[in-house]
């Protein structure tokens, strides 16, 4: 499948909805009225020792025959600093056949234990529905893990899993990225011009590329002049 700007726009809104802590259903109704998405659960957890929050939601549109799994990004400078410190001080953790940043794995596991039963129940009733997975910044990293989990454990048919992320950091190492590309075929990383987050954690010296952070999927780059290019 190819990159779909219209779908990307919808995914960006679905990602943005995660930041509304008062009435996310209102946002869905207001900005995507024709899709008729209905929230099924909103999950918020402490994701570090400073009680910074991570969040995600599950929604369904029966008119589109789509299930959405979306994650919220970093909310404060304090949380961003804590993520960076954790990345430096904590060794990457095993996920599938590779390794990912420990902060991302811990946050994902805390949220997913509450979200997964809802996802499974909905897919049990609607096995042909597509699963749209999305998130921004930290949420993009969590969306990466969710899409890989859905595919690897056959929770949804792989051809039905669609991942669009926005400003995603490098989630894991080369082995994780390689396997992610093998099992999540429809995977797109939208990057806006000079956003620094997609360059973190920094890429190691090129000859050692297999041992450092590495991006998966296909990058879709938007410059300030809104020109678009695709690179792997």
Secondary structure, 3 states (H helix, E strand, C coil): CCCCHHHHHHHHHHHHHHHCCCCHHHHHHHHCHHHCCEEEEEEEEECCCCCCEEEEEEEEECCCCEEEEEECCCCCHHHHHHHHHHHHHCCCEEECCEEECHHHHHHHHHHHHHHHHHHHHHHHHCCCCEEEEEEECHHHHHHHHHHHHHHHCCCCCHHHEEEEEECCCCCEEHHHHHHHHHHCCEEEEEEECCCCHHHCCCCCCHHHHHHCEECCCEEEEECCCCCEEEEC
